[in-house]
Amino acid sequence: MDDLSGQRPQRIINCVAPIRICDNGGWTDTWFAKTGKIFNIGVYPYVEVQVEVFSNDAPNQQIVVFAENYGQRFAVTGAPSGWDQHPLLQAAIARMKVPADVALKVTIFSEAPSGASTGTSAAVAVALVGALDRLTQGHLTAHEVAYTAQAIETEMLKLQCGIQDQLCSAYGGINYIEMFDYPRATVSQIQIPNSIWWELERRLVLIYFGKSHSSSAVHEKVIRELEGSGPDCRKLQDLRATAEKSRDAVHAGDFVALGRAMIENTEAQQRLHPDLVSRDARRVTEIAKGHGALGWKVNGAGGDGGSLTILTGTISHVKREMIRDIETENPLFKNIPVYLSRYGLRTWERQADNREQ
């Protein structure tokens, strides 16, 4: 499959993009909501893409992908009928129209577990689009990268997909997103003093439930109900309101108010369907409450599997005790250390070192 191993790449393109947590207002960045208001936070661990670029003199272009987390290597084919390995990766490469005079080895890796409901697939698409964009004339803006990544999922793969994950990954930081006409949206990055930034980072905890989240019949039922209710229904209005409250709370450095907004959002998710807040989420929430946590948010659309964002109180050792108790409760529960991302999509290049020839 890979006959490029004996060659030295002409260029090496590196790209990283953050994942997303605490998406208050999620579900309102969708086609059936039509307009939306979303607050979210870009964090590390990030998704990493590295593209080794070789000269292509062969009649058939060679593009090899290494999905490192899965230990899988495969060649990319042009036709959708051949997208049987990782369709998102194969579709993204097809979308970006790689120049015919190059061959590629593409490596994709993330410390974030797949299926954690933290926008990892969106970050993969954003990072891959950003990396491949450097092969063509002119460069896409962060907004254009986000829209391209979202279009890959919705137009090429025909998946249900909002826009907030891609925008958060492209921009990084703390965001207030207003979608004025799906999928068109504006991004206002929330600028706060370092003392608030550092304190927010210290207080945030991401708990992965140890089971991959995937869309289910529950999500399809919620979508049918929301589609039938219209964009101005009370359930969507309740979700939009939590985004505004979160924005104002972070600006003010009011962590109690931010925690309330997170809880209100999770309760609003539960009103969409009780199963959107899983048994695991409820159990972790009970433990967090017992340790004085200020807020909790089921990440993403919710449902079985996935993860929970927790906003803890003032005392650090209480936070650590909470994490130990959560991980003791169930061997599948895992704390994923997170750090706020001041940057979104980042790309850069270098040549291979001589000793790597």
N, C-alpha and C positions, 0 to 999 in steps of 0.2 A: 504493500500500500504506500509506503513512504520511501521513495528513492532519493530524497533530498538530504539524507543524513550525512552524506559525504561532502556536501557543499557548505560554503560559508555564506550566511545571509548577507545581502547587500545593505539592508536596513533592519533595525529592530524597533518596532513601535510598541510602546507601553501605554497602558490605559487603566485607570482605576475609577470606580464610581461607588458612592455610598448606597447602603440600603436605607429603608424607612421604618420608623416606629411612630407610635402615638398619633395615628391618623384620625384625629377628631373631625367629624364631618364626612368621613368615608361613606360610600354608597351615593353621595350626591354629585360625584364627578363622572356620572354615567350618562349614556344616551337617553335613558328613560327619565332621568332627573332633569335633563335639559340645561338647568343652571345649578351651580353648586358653590359651596363655601367649605374649604378644607384647611385644617391646620395640620402640619406634620413636621417631623424632625429627621434630618439626614444624619446617619451615624455610621461609624466604622464598627464591625469589620466590613471592609468594602469588597467588591468584586474586582478581580484583576484579570485583564486580557493582555496577552503578549502576542504580537504578530511578527513572525520572522518572514522577511520578504526576500525572495530569490528571483533571479532572472528566469524567464520561461521561454525556452527554445523548442519545446515539444509541441506537436500538433494539438494535443489535448491538455488543457490547463489543469494543473494539479493543485488542489486545496485540501489540506489535511487538517482536521480538528482534533485536538486532544482535550476531552472533557475530564480534567484531572481529578475532580471530586469523585467521578464514577469509574476512573481507570479505563476509559474508553477512547479509542482512536478510530476515526472513520474518515473516508473521503466524502466530500460534498458533491452531490450531483445537482444538475440544474433544474430538473423537473420536480414539481411537488410530489409526484408519485414515488420519488426516491427518498423523500424526507422521512425516513423510518427510524432514525437514531434519536436525534434531538431536533425536532422540527423548528424550534425557535432559532437555534443557531444556524440551521441550514437556510431558513427563510431570510434571516438578517443578511447573510452573505449574498444571497440572490438579489435582495433589495438594493444592496450597495453597489452592484455592478462593478466587480473587481476588474481592473484593466487586464486585458488579455496577455500583456507582455510580462506578467509577474506570476510566480507560483508562491503559495503561502503555507506556512505552518502556524496554526492558531491555537494557543493554549488558553484555557479558561479555568479560573480557580476562585473559590471563595471560602473564607473561614465561617461564613454564615451558613447554617444548615438549610438545605432545600426544603421547601414546603413549610417554612416558619411563618408565613403570612407577613413578611417584612419587606415585600417588594423585591425579593432577590431576582426573580426572573426579569423584572423590569430593569433592574440594575445591570444584569447580564446583557440585555438588549441595548441599553444605553452605552455601556462600555464597548460592546462590539461595534456598534454603529460609529461611535467616536473614533475608535481605532482605524476602522476601514475608511472612514472619511478622509484620513490623511493620505490615502492613496490616490485621491482624485483632485481635480482642480477646484480651488475655492473650498472654504471650510464652513460647515454648518454652525449656526449659533446654538447655544445651549437649548433654547426653545425648539429649534428645528430638529435637533437630535432627539429630544423628548417626543415630539410629534411623529417622527419617523419610527422610533421604537414602538410607540403605541399603535401606529398603523400596521406594523408587521404582525402584531397580535390580532388586531381587529379585522383588517382587510385581507391579509394573506393567509392567516390561520383560522379566521372566522371564530375567534374566541370572545367571550364577554370580558371587557377590560375598560376600566376607567382611565383617567389621564394623570391623577395625582402622583402615582408611584414614579412614573417616568420623569415628571417635572422635578420631584424631590431629588431623584438620583442625578439629574443633570445639573441642578443648581446647588445641592447640598444646603447645609445650614438649617435654620428654623424658618418655616414658610407659612404664609397665609395666601392661599390660592383662591381666586374667584373665577369660576367658570361661567362666562356670561352667555355662551351659546355652544353647547357640546360640539366638538372638543376644544373650542377656543377658550383660552383662559389667560389670566394675568397672574404673575407671581410677585408677591411683596415679601422680601426677605426681612425678617424681624431683627433689627440691630439692637443689641443690649450690651451693657457694660460687662467687662470680663468677670467681675465678681458674681453677676447673675448667671452668666454663661457657665462658669466653673461650678457654681452651686447646683445648677440644673443638671449638669453632667454627673456630679457626685450623687445626686438623688435618684437618677434613673436606673432601673433594673429591667433587664429583658429575660424573661423565663420562657424557654422552649419546652413544649410538652412532650417532646421526643417522638412525635408522630407527624408525618407530613400532612399538611392541609391540602385538600383538593376540592374543587367545585363539586357540588352534590345536588341531589334532588331538592334539598332545602333551599339552596341558592336559587335554583330555577323557580321554585314556588314563590320566593320573595320577589324575584324579578317580575313574574307574571302579575302579582298583586300590585306592585308599585307602578308597573306599566299601566295597569287598569285604573289606578287611583289618580294618576296625573302628577305633574311636577310640583304642584302646590299643595299636595296632601300633607296632613299634620305630621306624619311620621318622618318625611323628608325635611320638613321645616324644623323639627326638633333636632335633627342631626346637624343641619346648617348652623343653628344657633350655637352649638358647642364649639364650632370653629372660631366664631367671633369672640366668645368668652375666653377661649384658650389664648388667642392673640393678645387680648387686653391684659390677661393675667401675666403673661410672660413679659410684656412691656413694663408692667408695674413691679415685676419681681415678686408677685403674689403667688406663692406655691400652693397655699390653701385653695385659692380660687382655681388654679390650674387643676388641682386634684379633683375638685368638684366637677369641673367640665369633663374630665376623663370619665368619672363615674356616670355623669348624666349621659355621655355618649354610649357607654356600655349598656346602660339601661334602655336607651333608645334602640340600640341594636337588638336587644332582647325583645322589644316590642314588635320588631319586624318579624321575628320568629324565635320562640324560646330556645331552640336548638342552636342558634347562632352564638350563644354563650354556653360552652360545653361544661360537662361535669368537671373536667380537669381545671377549666378556668375558674369555676365556682370554688373548687377546693383551694386552689392557690390564692384566690382572693380572700378566703377565710383566714388563711395563715397570714397574709399581708395585713389584714385588718388587726389581727392579734398583736402585730408588731407596730401598730400605729401608722401604717401607710396612709398617705393623704389621698391617693387616687390609683386607679387601675383602668386599663383600656385593653380590650381584646383587639389584637392587631388585625388589620385587614377586614375582610368581610365577615369573619367569624365562622363558627362551625367547629366540627371535630378536628383535632390536631391544632397545629399552629402555635401561637405564642401570646404572651400577655406582657404589656408594659406596666410597670409599677413605679409610682412616684413615692419615695420614702420620706420619712421625717428628718429631723435635724441631726440626730445622733448616729454617727457612722457605725459604731459597733452594734447598734440595734439592727441596722440594715444588714450587716454581715450575719447576725444571728438569724434573721428572717430567711436569708438565702440558704443557710445551712439547714434550717427546718424544712424549707420547701424541697431541697434536694434529698433530704432524708425521707420525706413523705412518700416519694415514688422514685425508683431508680431511673425512670425515664426523664424526669424533670431535670432541666439543666439551665444554670445561669450562663448567659452569653454576655461577656463583658462588652460594653458599648462605650464609645467616645464620640462626642458631638463632632460632626464634620464641618469644618469651616469652609470647605471647598466641595463642589460637586464634581462633575466630570473633569478629569485631568488626563492629558495626553502628552507624551514626549518621546523623543527618539534618541538612539545612540547606535553606534556601530559595535559589532562583536569585538571583544578583546582579542588580541593576537593569540593568547594561549588557548582560546576557545575554538580556534580553527579546526 
